[in-house]
Amino acid sequence: MIYEVIKEIKNECANNQMRDVFFDEVEISDPDEWIRRKEPRATIEKDEMENGVRYFVDDHGMTVVYTLTPAE
């Protein structure tokens, strides 16, 4: 299945409210397996959404959020 993937890297620096945001379309058969391969050393929390899934990734204090929604 093709997913639209949004990757947001939260910026923890004081006085900087911006974040890095990346968009991609990826063919993924198993989203849980895909995120584990992408972030093998991180702590991952999963949030099931009505139209996809969101992963909150903590890699040694850096927060990254992946949002996967099926492409139409």
C-alpha positions, 0 to 999 in steps of 0.5 A, spaced: 500 500 500 502 507 498 502 511 504 503 519 504 508 520 510 509 526 514 516 526 518 516 532 523 522 533 527 521 537 533 526 543 535 527 543 542 531 549 542 529 555 546 526 561 542 525 557 536 518 554 534 520 552 527 520 544 526 523 540 520 517 537 516 518 532 510 513 529 505 514 523 501 510 517 498 512 510 500 510 503 499 509 500 505 506 493 507 507 493 514 507 500 518 509 497 524 515 493 521 517 500 517 518 504 523 522 499 527 527 499 521 527 506 520 528 508 527 531 501 530 534 504 537 528 509 539 522 508 543 516 508 539 509 510 541 503 508 536 497 512 535 491 509 531 487 514 527 481 514 523 485 515 517 492 512 518 497 511 524 502 516 527 508 514 531 511 518 536 519 517 536 524 518 542 531 517 540 535 519 546 531 526 547 530 528 540 522 527 538 520 525 531 513 524 529 511 520 523 504 520 520 502 515 515 496 516 511 493 511 505 495 515 499 488 516 494 
